[in-house]
Amino acid sequence: MKDIAHKGSIASSLQMAQVGTAADGTGIPIGILRPLRPFALIPANINAAFSQTVPGATKRLGGGGTEVYAKAGKRVLDVALVLLTLPVTLPVIALCALALWIEGGSPFYRQDRLGLQGGRFSILKLRTMVRDADSLLELCLAACPELRREWDETQKLKQDPRITRVGKVLRATSLDELPQLWNVLKGDMSLVGPRPMMPDQLPLYGDPRAYFALKPGITGVWQVSARNESHFSYRAQIDAAYGQQLSMRADLSLMLRTVGVVLRGTGY
């Protein structure tokens, strides 16, 4: 029996049809599996790590107030906080954009990410890297095995040659993320959630259903607990655990902790 996961997996209807066509006449039976509950896939030790990061968070997604918050309250909170903070965030974005423009041209860029239900959307960020950054990365990784190992483990480089001088400051303080407030207003993202996934990172996440069950966030567990220090696979797991602990209390706690991370300037 060959099974095709659907409705929660990344397999599209077209892909399933192609598999069916290929198997036609071969005698191989094909079935369609209903998806497992996405959050049941997260190991217990990862949930424990999340609970230590956000004390007092609810234990499971579901039930009364938590379900209402997930379906409606979270969106209301997102929009309200974005609008309330615009008098502060807009001037900051403008100043950062001016600094980047003086340094090297266009201050903004868009990049494809995977969001709710695996749908693609265009994320908006302040440009912190030189142009042709992807080509430069490949050259650096090919020339230095140590950099290749660091990149494969963390998907980041502590000494990244692609980042500009202004970009280093913006990354350290996470100010390069502020334009994503536009993505929040549009409904592509939430203030708090799993980190927005790049399409080419999909194989690194294992089963992505826990990620795709929620909108990605500007901040989240990954940003405040394991931002630079741990392997990518662990960061992905602990970030995915956020969905199982979803509550307004957890979101507000993560937002407050994000302020501390920004003030410490520990990002890269």
KAKABEL-V572356 format. One record per pair of residues at least 24 apart in sequence whose ideal C-beta (glycine too) atoms are under 8 Angstrom apart, sorted by sequence separation. I is the first residue (numbers start at 0). J is the second residue. D is the distance in Angstrom with one decimal. If there is no record, write none. Layout:
i=I j=J d=D
i=I j=J d=D
This chain:
i=189 j=213 d=7.4
i=192 j=216 d=2.9
i=135 j=160 d=6.6
i=136 j=161 d=6.2
i=189 j=214 d=4.4
i=191 j=216 d=4.5
i=194 j=219 d=6.1
i=210 j=235 d=7.8
i=1 j=27 d=5.7
i=3 j=29 d=6.6
i=5 j=31 d=5.4
i=8 j=34 d=6.3
i=99 j=125 d=6.2
i=103 j=129 d=7.4
i=104 j=130 d=8.0
i=135 j=161 d=5.3
i=188 j=214 d=5.5
i=189 j=215 d=7.3
i=190 j=216 d=6.0
i=191 j=217 d=7.6
i=193 j=219 d=5.9
i=1 j=28 d=7.2
i=2 j=29 d=7.6
i=3 j=30 d=7.4
i=4 j=31 d=7.9
i=5 j=32 d=7.2
i=6 j=33 d=7.2
i=7 j=34 d=3.5
i=99 j=126 d=5.8
i=187 j=214 d=7.1
i=188 j=215 d=5.4
i=189 j=216 d=4.8
i=190 j=217 d=5.6
i=191 j=218 d=5.8
i=192 j=219 d=5.5
i=194 j=221 d=5.0
i=205 j=232 d=7.7
i=0 j=28 d=5.5
i=1 j=29 d=5.3
i=2 j=30 d=5.1
i=3 j=31 d=5.4
i=4 j=32 d=5.1
i=5 j=33 d=7.8
i=6 j=34 d=5.8
i=99 j=127 d=8.0
i=186 j=214 d=7.7
i=188 j=216 d=6.3
i=189 j=217 d=7.8
i=190 j=218 d=6.8
i=191 j=219 d=5.6
i=193 j=221 d=7.6
i=194 j=222 d=7.3
i=203 j=231 d=6.0
i=210 j=238 d=7.7
i=213 j=241 d=7.4
i=0 j=29 d=7.8
i=1 j=30 d=7.5
i=2 j=31 d=7.1
i=3 j=32 d=7.0
i=5 j=34 d=7.2
i=96 j=125 d=6.6
i=132 j=161 d=4.3
i=188 j=217 d=6.5
i=203 j=232 d=6.9
i=210 j=239 d=5.6
i=213 j=242 d=5.0
i=0 j=30 d=5.8
i=2 j=32 d=4.8
i=4 j=34 d=6.1
i=7 j=37 d=6.6
i=95 j=125 d=5.5
i=205 j=235 d=7.5
i=209 j=239 d=3.8
i=212 j=242 d=5.6
i=223 j=253 d=6.0
i=128 j=159 d=7.9
i=204 j=235 d=5.1
i=209 j=240 d=7.6
i=129 j=161 d=5.5
i=203 j=235 d=6.8
i=213 j=245 d=7.5
i=92 j=125 d=7.4
i=128 j=161 d=4.3
i=129 j=162 d=7.9
i=209 j=242 d=5.6
i=220 j=253 d=6.8
i=223 j=256 d=4.2
i=128 j=162 d=5.6
i=129 j=163 d=6.2
i=183 j=217 d=6.8
i=209 j=243 d=7.7
i=219 j=253 d=6.3
i=223 j=257 d=5.8
i=226 j=260 d=6.9
i=127 j=162 d=5.6
i=128 j=163 d=6.8
i=204 j=239 d=7.8
i=218 j=253 d=6.1
i=222 j=257 d=6.3
i=127 j=163 d=6.4
i=218 j=254 d=6.7
i=223 j=259 d=7.8
i=180 j=217 d=7.3
i=223 j=260 d=5.5
i=127 j=165 d=7.5
i=128 j=166 d=6.1
i=179 j=217 d=4.9
i=222 j=260 d=6.4
i=227 j=265 d=6.7
i=127 j=166 d=3.0
i=218 j=257 d=4.3
i=226 j=265 d=6.7
i=227 j=266 d=7.1
i=126 j=166 d=7.3
i=127 j=167 d=7.6
i=194 j=234 d=7.7
i=226 j=266 d=6.2
i=227 j=267 d=6.3
i=176 j=217 d=5.4
i=127 j=169 d=5.3
i=176 j=218 d=7.8
i=127 j=170 d=5.4
i=125 j=169 d=5.8
i=194 j=238 d=5.6
i=173 j=218 d=7.9
i=193 j=238 d=4.9
i=154 j=200 d=6.8
i=193 j=239 d=6.1
i=127 j=175 d=5.0
i=193 j=241 d=6.1
i=125 j=174 d=7.0
i=154 j=203 d=7.3
i=173 j=222 d=7.5
i=192 j=241 d=6.7
i=193 j=242 d=7.4
i=125 j=175 d=4.2
i=191 j=241 d=7.6
i=124 j=175 d=5.5
i=124 j=176 d=6.7
i=125 j=177 d=7.1
i=125 j=178 d=6.0
i=124 j=178 d=5.7
i=123 j=178 d=4.3
i=124 j=179 d=6.7
i=123 j=179 d=6.1
i=122 j=179 d=6.3
i=123 j=181 d=5.4
i=191 j=249 d=7.8
i=123 j=182 d=6.1
i=191 j=250 d=4.4
i=103 j=163 d=6.4
i=122 j=182 d=6.0
i=190 j=250 d=7.2
i=102 j=163 d=5.9
i=102 j=164 d=6.8
i=120 j=182 d=7.1
i=191 j=253 d=5.1
i=102 j=165 d=4.9
i=191 j=254 d=6.4
i=99 j=163 d=7.7
i=190 j=254 d=6.7
i=122 j=187 d=7.7
i=99 j=165 d=5.5
i=122 j=188 d=7.7
i=98 j=165 d=5.0
i=99 j=166 d=7.6
i=120 j=187 d=4.3
i=120 j=188 d=7.9
i=95 j=165 d=7.8
i=99 j=169 d=7.8
i=157 j=227 d=7.7
i=107 j=178 d=6.4
i=155 j=227 d=7.0
i=114 j=187 d=5.7
i=122 j=195 d=5.7
i=95 j=169 d=6.0
i=114 j=188 d=6.9
i=153 j=227 d=7.8
i=153 j=229 d=7.7
i=153 j=230 d=6.2
i=154 j=231 d=4.7
i=152 j=230 d=5.1
i=153 j=231 d=5.4
i=95 j=174 d=5.5
i=119 j=198 d=7.2
i=152 j=231 d=6.5
i=95 j=175 d=7.5
i=114 j=195 d=6.8
i=95 j=177 d=7.4
i=113 j=195 d=7.4
i=91 j=174 d=6.6
i=112 j=195 d=4.0
i=113 j=196 d=4.5
i=112 j=196 d=6.1
i=113 j=197 d=7.5
i=173 j=257 d=7.6
i=92 j=177 d=5.1
i=112 j=197 d=6.3
i=113 j=198 d=5.9
i=91 j=177 d=6.4
i=92 j=178 d=6.1
i=111 j=197 d=7.5
i=112 j=198 d=7.6
i=110 j=197 d=7.4
i=111 j=198 d=5.9
i=173 j=260 d=7.0
i=174 j=261 d=7.8
i=113 j=201 d=6.9
i=173 j=261 d=5.1
i=88 j=177 d=5.6
i=172 j=261 d=5.4
i=117 j=207 d=7.0
i=88 j=180 d=6.1
i=172 j=264 d=5.3
i=171 j=264 d=4.2
i=173 j=266 d=5.5
i=113 j=207 d=7.8
i=117 j=211 d=4.7
i=171 j=265 d=7.0
i=172 j=266 d=7.1
i=85 j=180 d=7.8
i=116 j=211 d=5.4
i=171 j=266 d=5.1
i=84 j=180 d=7.9
i=115 j=211 d=6.6
i=170 j=266 d=5.1
i=171 j=267 d=6.6
i=113 j=210 d=7.8
i=114 j=211 d=7.8
i=115 j=212 d=7.9
i=170 j=267 d=5.8
i=113 j=211 d=7.3
i=115 j=213 d=6.8
i=81 j=180 d=5.1
i=115 j=214 d=5.0
i=114 j=214 d=6.0
i=115 j=215 d=7.9
i=167 j=267 d=7.6
i=114 j=215 d=5.4
i=81 j=183 d=5.4
i=113 j=215 d=7.9
i=81 j=184 d=5.7
i=112 j=215 d=6.7
i=78 j=183 d=7.6
i=162 j=267 d=7.9
i=77 j=183 d=5.3
i=78 j=184 d=6.7
i=9 j=117 d=5.1
i=159 j=267 d=7.2
i=7 j=116 d=8.0
i=81 j=190 d=7.3
i=80 j=190 d=6.2
i=157 j=267 d=6.0
i=74 j=186 d=7.5
i=77 j=189 d=5.4
i=155 j=267 d=6.9
i=77 j=190 d=5.1
i=76 j=190 d=7.4
i=74 j=189 d=7.7
i=73 j=189 d=6.2
i=40 j=206 d=5.3
i=53 j=220 d=7.1
i=40 j=208 d=6.7
i=41 j=209 d=6.0
i=52 j=220 d=5.6
i=37 j=206 d=7.9
i=40 j=209 d=6.1
i=37 j=208 d=3.7
i=38 j=209 d=5.6
i=49 j=220 d=5.9
i=52 j=223 d=6.8
i=76 j=247 d=6.9
i=37 j=209 d=4.5
i=52 j=224 d=4.3
i=73 j=245 d=7.8
i=35 j=208 d=7.6
i=34 j=208 d=6.4
i=37 j=211 d=7.6
i=38 j=212 d=7.4
i=73 j=247 d=7.6
i=76 j=250 d=7.0
i=37 j=212 d=4.8
i=72 j=247 d=6.4
i=48 j=224 d=7.6
i=69 j=245 d=5.6
i=68 j=245 d=7.3
i=73 j=250 d=7.0
i=68 j=246 d=6.5
i=68 j=247 d=5.2
i=65 j=245 d=6.5
i=65 j=246 d=5.5
i=60 j=242 d=5.9
i=64 j=246 d=8.0
i=60 j=243 d=5.7
i=59 j=243 d=6.0
i=60 j=244 d=7.7
i=52 j=237 d=7.5
i=58 j=243 d=7.8
i=59 j=244 d=7.9
i=60 j=245 d=4.9
i=58 j=244 d=7.0
i=57 j=244 d=6.1
i=49 j=237 d=5.9
i=56 j=244 d=4.1
i=57 j=245 d=7.1
i=48 j=237 d=5.3
i=57 j=246 d=4.2
i=56 j=246 d=5.9
i=45 j=236 d=4.6
i=49 j=240 d=4.2
i=53 j=244 d=6.6
i=57 j=248 d=7.4
i=9 j=201 d=7.0
i=45 j=237 d=5.4
i=48 j=240 d=7.3
i=49 j=241 d=6.7
i=56 j=248 d=6.6
i=57 j=249 d=7.0
i=55 j=248 d=6.0
i=56 j=249 d=4.0
i=42 j=236 d=6.9
i=45 j=239 d=7.7
i=46 j=240 d=5.3
i=49 j=243 d=7.7
i=50 j=244 d=7.1
i=55 j=249 d=7.9
i=41 j=236 d=6.6
i=45 j=240 d=4.9
i=49 j=244 d=5.5
i=53 j=249 d=4.8
i=56 j=252 d=7.4
i=46 j=243 d=6.2
i=55 j=252 d=7.4
i=9 j=207 d=6.4
i=41 j=239 d=5.8
i=46 j=244 d=7.3
i=54 j=252 d=7.5
i=41 j=240 d=5.0
i=53 j=252 d=5.0
i=8 j=208 d=6.9
i=53 j=253 d=6.2
i=7 j=208 d=5.1
i=38 j=239 d=8.0
i=9 j=211 d=7.6
i=38 j=240 d=7.9
i=41 j=243 d=6.1
i=7 j=211 d=7.3
i=38 j=242 d=5.5
i=7 j=212 d=7.7
i=37 j=242 d=7.2
i=38 j=243 d=4.1
